[in-house]
């Protein structure tokens, strides 16, 4: 079930199912609103979006209420999460999936939001999106690629070819908007060649793995996995997290894998990543592209969770295409 695309004048609701909007600098909030307004949309905020808490996250019932109200409100056409965090999986047993299914609309975020996005797809069939948070749009520099791809995914229906970003950055932009360091991006890399079409799921690997053994884990059969992780995932952690996913029922039906660029502080370089991937015999038949422009470095492209994608993992010209999203 693909939600309706956005049109000029549509309302976007900002919610905080993980970390609160209260930790986002006011000038970054203002810039994010301005940027979405310039794109033609109205921005509103949920009741508890900016609630401040002394705990890791705000009360479960407040965060659930905001999700339900955003889906139920007929004026709201898209929902953006504020940013990530650690415990949006607390909400999964409390959500009204019938309400969500009866009121389909765009739902987008990444990182910790991976738990919500994949669960909503599993429980309702609604295509969700791994892409920028609301706070992402408060970035002053290096936002062009991220903005362009998200707006295309949210507003267009035609097949979309995802070009690699021209450059990338791994600095803490939200702490210093001016002193940014950008690096040239050589493009996608290929480990195992081949072509595959399938349904895309995934996002942040360690968060996706929180769904293992629960009713919220999507089937892996016939899927193309998009996987990334943040600076907390060093090579040994990524290795065992990936192995855990490989052990899941249906993994032998995975048709392809796309891996996002790692953050520098993870200490994952290309040689180490290739070594880890080649150590797993279960992957030898799977086309694999890595160093793709999504995850915790910037910029990022938006991809559907539950949409149809095609990858061509050819050494000379690897491609990623969104077919139905």
Secondary structure as a PSIPRED ss2 file (coil, helix, strand):
# PSIPRED VFORMAT (PSIPRED V4.0)

   1 X C   1.000  0.000  0.000
   2 X C   1.000  0.000  0.000
   3 X C   1.000  0.000  0.000
   4 X C   1.000  0.000  0.000
   5 X C   1.000  0.000  0.000
   6 X C   1.000  0.000  0.000
   7 X C   1.000  0.000  0.000
   8 X C   1.000  0.000  0.000
   9 X C   1.000  0.000  0.000
  10 X C   1.000  0.000  0.000
  11 X E   0.000  0.000  1.000
  12 X E   0.000  0.000  1.000
  13 X E   0.000  0.000  1.000
  14 X E   0.000  0.000  1.000
  15 X E   0.000  0.000  1.000
  16 X C   1.000  0.000  0.000
  17 X C   1.000  0.000  0.000
  18 X C   1.000  0.000  0.000
  19 X C   1.000  0.000  0.000
  20 X C   1.000  0.000  0.000
  21 X H   0.000  1.000  0.000
  22 X H   0.000  1.000  0.000
  23 X H   0.000  1.000  0.000
  24 X C   1.000  0.000  0.000
  25 X C   1.000  0.000  0.000
  26 X H   0.000  1.000  0.000
  27 X H   0.000  1.000  0.000
  28 X H   0.000  1.000  0.000
  29 X H   0.000  1.000  0.000
  30 X H   0.000  1.000  0.000
  31 X H   0.000  1.000  0.000
  32 X H   0.000  1.000  0.000
  33 X H   0.000  1.000  0.000
  34 X H   0.000  1.000  0.000
  35 X H   0.000  1.000  0.000
  36 X H   0.000  1.000  0.000
  37 X H   0.000  1.000  0.000
  38 X H   0.000  1.000  0.000
  39 X C   1.000  0.000  0.000
  40 X C   1.000  0.000  0.000
  41 X C   1.000  0.000  0.000
  42 X E   0.000  0.000  1.000
  43 X E   0.000  0.000  1.000
  44 X E   0.000  0.000  1.000
  45 X E   0.000  0.000  1.000
  46 X C   1.000  0.000  0.000
  47 X C   1.000  0.000  0.000
  48 X C   1.000  0.000  0.000
  49 X C   1.000  0.000  0.000
  50 X C   1.000  0.000  0.000
  51 X C   1.000  0.000  0.000
  52 X C   1.000  0.000  0.000
  53 X C   1.000  0.000  0.000
  54 X C   1.000  0.000  0.000
  55 X C   1.000  0.000  0.000
  56 X C   1.000  0.000  0.000
  57 X C   1.000  0.000  0.000
  58 X C   1.000  0.000  0.000
  59 X C   1.000  0.000  0.000
  60 X H   0.000  1.000  0.000
  61 X H   0.000  1.000  0.000
  62 X H   0.000  1.000  0.000
  63 X H   0.000  1.000  0.000
  64 X H   0.000  1.000  0.000
  65 X H   0.000  1.000  0.000
  66 X H   0.000  1.000  0.000
  67 X H   0.000  1.000  0.000
  68 X H   0.000  1.000  0.000
  69 X H   0.000  1.000  0.000
  70 X H   0.000  1.000  0.000
  71 X H   0.000  1.000  0.000
  72 X H   0.000  1.000  0.000
  73 X C   1.000  0.000  0.000
  74 X C   1.000  0.000  0.000
  75 X C   1.000  0.000  0.000
  76 X E   0.000  0.000  1.000
  77 X E   0.000  0.000  1.000
  78 X E   0.000  0.000  1.000
  79 X E   0.000  0.000  1.000
  80 X E   0.000  0.000  1.000
  81 X E   0.000  0.000  1.000
  82 X C   1.000  0.000  0.000
  83 X C   1.000  0.000  0.000
  84 X C   1.000  0.000  0.000
  85 X C   1.000  0.000  0.000
  86 X C   1.000  0.000  0.000
  87 X C   1.000  0.000  0.000
  88 X H   0.000  1.000  0.000
  89 X H   0.000  1.000  0.000
  90 X H   0.000  1.000  0.000
  91 X H   0.000  1.000  0.000
  92 X H   0.000  1.000  0.000
  93 X H   0.000  1.000  0.000
  94 X H   0.000  1.000  0.000
  95 X C   1.000  0.000  0.000
  96 X C   1.000  0.000  0.000
  97 X H   0.000  1.000  0.000
  98 X H   0.000  1.000  0.000
  99 X H   0.000  1.000  0.000
 100 X H   0.000  1.000  0.000
 101 X H   0.000  1.000  0.000
 102 X H   0.000  1.000  0.000
 103 X C   1.000  0.000  0.000
 104 X C   1.000  0.000  0.000
 105 X C   1.000  0.000  0.000
 106 X E   0.000  0.000  1.000
 107 X E   0.000  0.000  1.000
 108 X E   0.000  0.000  1.000
 109 X E   0.000  0.000  1.000
 110 X C   1.000  0.000  0.000
 111 X H   0.000  1.000  0.000
 112 X H   0.000  1.000  0.000
 113 X H   0.000  1.000  0.000
 114 X H   0.000  1.000  0.000
 115 X H   0.000  1.000  0.000
 116 X H   0.000  1.000  0.000
 117 X H   0.000  1.000  0.000
 118 X H   0.000  1.000  0.000
 119 X H   0.000  1.000  0.000
 120 X H   0.000  1.000  0.000
 121 X H   0.000  1.000  0.000
 122 X H   0.000  1.000  0.000
 123 X H   0.000  1.000  0.000
 124 X H   0.000  1.000  0.000
 125 X C   1.000  0.000  0.000
 126 X C   1.000  0.000  0.000
 127 X C   1.000  0.000  0.000
 128 X E   0.000  0.000  1.000
 129 X E   0.000  0.000  1.000
 130 X E   0.000  0.000  1.000
 131 X C   1.000  0.000  0.000
 132 X C   1.000  0.000  0.000
 133 X C   1.000  0.000  0.000
 134 X C   1.000  0.000  0.000
 135 X H   0.000  1.000  0.000
 136 X H   0.000  1.000  0.000
 137 X H   0.000  1.000  0.000
 138 X H   0.000  1.000  0.000
 139 X C   1.000  0.000  0.000
 140 X C   1.000  0.000  0.000
 141 X C   1.000  0.000  0.000
 142 X C   1.000  0.000  0.000
 143 X C   1.000  0.000  0.000
 144 X H   0.000  1.000  0.000
 145 X H   0.000  1.000  0.000
 146 X H   0.000  1.000  0.000
 147 X H   0.000  1.000  0.000
 148 X H   0.000  1.000  0.000
 149 X H   0.000  1.000  0.000
 150 X H   0.000  1.000  0.000
 151 X H   0.000  1.000  0.000
 152 X H   0.000  1.000  0.000
 153 X H   0.000  1.000  0.000
 154 X H   0.000  1.000  0.000
 155 X H   0.000  1.000  0.000
 156 X C   1.000  0.000  0.000
 157 X C   1.000  0.000  0.000
 158 X C   1.000  0.000  0.000
 159 X C   1.000  0.000  0.000
 160 X E   0.000  0.000  1.000
 161 X E   0.000  0.000  1.000
 162 X C   1.000  0.000  0.000
 163 X C   1.000  0.000  0.000
 164 X C   1.000  0.000  0.000
 165 X C   1.000  0.000  0.000
 166 X C   1.000  0.000  0.000
 167 X E   0.000  0.000  1.000
 168 X E   0.000  0.000  1.000
 169 X E   0.000  0.000  1.000
 170 X C   1.000  0.000  0.000
 171 X C   1.000  0.000  0.000
 172 X C   1.000  0.000  0.000
 173 X C   1.000  0.000  0.000
 174 X C   1.000  0.000  0.000
 175 X C   1.000  0.000  0.000
 176 X C   1.000  0.000  0.000
 177 X C   1.000  0.000  0.000
 178 X C   1.000  0.000  0.000
 179 X C   1.000  0.000  0.000
 180 X C   1.000  0.000  0.000
 181 X C   1.000  0.000  0.000
 182 X C   1.000  0.000  0.000
 183 X E   0.000  0.000  1.000
 184 X E   0.000  0.000  1.000
 185 X C   1.000  0.000  0.000
 186 X C   1.000  0.000  0.000
 187 X C   1.000  0.000  0.000
 188 X C   1.000  0.000  0.000
 189 X E   0.000  0.000  1.000
 190 X E   0.000  0.000  1.000
 191 X C   1.000  0.000  0.000
 192 X C   1.000  0.000  0.000
 193 X C   1.000  0.000  0.000
 194 X E   0.000  0.000  1.000
 195 X E   0.000  0.000  1.000
 196 X E   0.000  0.000  1.000
 197 X E   0.000  0.000  1.000
 198 X E   0.000  0.000  1.000
 199 X E   0.000  0.000  1.000
 200 X E   0.000  0.000  1.000
 201 X E   0.000  0.000  1.000
 202 X E   0.000  0.000  1.000
 203 X E   0.000  0.000  1.000
 204 X E   0.000  0.000  1.000
 205 X H   0.000  1.000  0.000
 206 X H   0.000  1.000  0.000
 207 X H   0.000  1.000  0.000
 208 X H   0.000  1.000  0.000
 209 X H   0.000  1.000  0.000
 210 X H   0.000  1.000  0.000
 211 X H   0.000  1.000  0.000
 212 X C   1.000  0.000  0.000
 213 X C   1.000  0.000  0.000
 214 X C   1.000  0.000  0.000
 215 X C   1.000  0.000  0.000
 216 X C   1.000  0.000  0.000
 217 X C   1.000  0.000  0.000
 218 X C   1.000  0.000  0.000
 219 X C   1.000  0.000  0.000
 220 X C   1.000  0.000  0.000
 221 X C   1.000  0.000  0.000
 222 X C   1.000  0.000  0.000
 223 X E   0.000  0.000  1.000
 224 X E   0.000  0.000  1.000
 225 X E   0.000  0.000  1.000
 226 X E   0.000  0.000  1.000
 227 X E   0.000  0.000  1.000
 228 X E   0.000  0.000  1.000
 229 X C   1.000  0.000  0.000
 230 X C   1.000  0.000  0.000
 231 X C   1.000  0.000  0.000
 232 X C   1.000  0.000  0.000
 233 X C   1.000  0.000  0.000
 234 X C   1.000  0.000  0.000
 235 X H   0.000  1.000  0.000
 236 X H   0.000  1.000  0.000
 237 X H   0.000  1.000  0.000
 238 X H   0.000  1.000  0.000
 239 X H   0.000  1.000  0.000
 240 X H   0.000  1.000  0.000
 241 X H   0.000  1.000  0.000
 242 X H   0.000  1.000  0.000
 243 X H   0.000  1.000  0.000
 244 X H   0.000  1.000  0.000
 245 X H   0.000  1.000  0.000
 246 X H   0.000  1.000  0.000
 247 X C   1.000  0.000  0.000
 248 X C   1.000  0.000  0.000
 249 X C   1.000  0.000  0.000
 250 X C   1.000  0.000  0.000
 251 X H   0.000  1.000  0.000
 252 X H   0.000  1.000  0.000
 253 X H   0.000  1.000  0.000
 254 X C   1.000  0.000  0.000
 255 X C   1.000  0.000  0.000
 256 X E   0.000  0.000  1.000
 257 X E   0.000  0.000  1.000
 258 X E   0.000  0.000  1.000
 259 X E   0.000  0.000  1.000
 260 X E   0.000  0.000  1.000
 261 X C   1.000  0.000  0.000
 262 X C   1.000  0.000  0.000
 263 X C   1.000  0.000  0.000
 264 X H   0.000  1.000  0.000
 265 X H   0.000  1.000  0.000
 266 X H   0.000  1.000  0.000
 267 X C   1.000  0.000  0.000
 268 X C   1.000  0.000  0.000
 269 X C   1.000  0.000  0.000
 270 X H   0.000  1.000  0.000
 271 X H   0.000  1.000  0.000
 272 X H   0.000  1.000  0.000
 273 X H   0.000  1.000  0.000
 274 X H   0.000  1.000  0.000
 275 X H   0.000  1.000  0.000
 276 X H   0.000  1.000  0.000
 277 X H   0.000  1.000  0.000
 278 X H   0.000  1.000  0.000
 279 X C   1.000  0.000  0.000
 280 X C   1.000  0.000  0.000
 281 X H   0.000  1.000  0.000
 282 X H   0.000  1.000  0.000
 283 X H   0.000  1.000  0.000
 284 X C   1.000  0.000  0.000
 285 X C   1.000  0.000  0.000
 286 X C   1.000  0.000  0.000
 287 X E   0.000  0.000  1.000
 288 X E   0.000  0.000  1.000
 289 X E   0.000  0.000  1.000
 290 X E   0.000  0.000  1.000
 291 X E   0.000  0.000  1.000
 292 X E   0.000  0.000  1.000
 293 X C   1.000  0.000  0.000
 294 X C   1.000  0.000  0.000
 295 X C   1.000  0.000  0.000
 296 X C   1.000  0.000  0.000
 297 X C   1.000  0.000  0.000
 298 X E   0.000  0.000  1.000
 299 X C   1.000  0.000  0.000
 300 X C   1.000  0.000  0.000
 301 X C   1.000  0.000  0.000
 302 X C   1.000  0.000  0.000
 303 X E   0.000  0.000  1.000
 304 X E   0.000  0.000  1.000
 305 X E   0.000  0.000  1.000
 306 X C   1.000  0.000  0.000
 307 X C   1.000  0.000  0.000
 308 X E   0.000  0.000  1.000
 309 X E   0.000  0.000  1.000
 310 X E   0.000  0.000  1.000
 311 X E   0.000  0.000  1.000
 312 X E   0.000  0.000  1.000
 313 X E   0.000  0.000  1.000
 314 X C   1.000  0.000  0.000
 315 X C   1.000  0.000  0.000
 316 X C   1.000  0.000  0.000
 317 X C   1.000  0.000  0.000
 318 X C   1.000  0.000  0.000
 319 X E   0.000  0.000  1.000
 320 X E   0.000  0.000  1.000
 321 X E   0.000  0.000  1.000
 322 X E   0.000  0.000  1.000
 323 X E   0.000  0.000  1.000
 324 X E   0.000  0.000  1.000
 325 X C   1.000  0.000  0.000
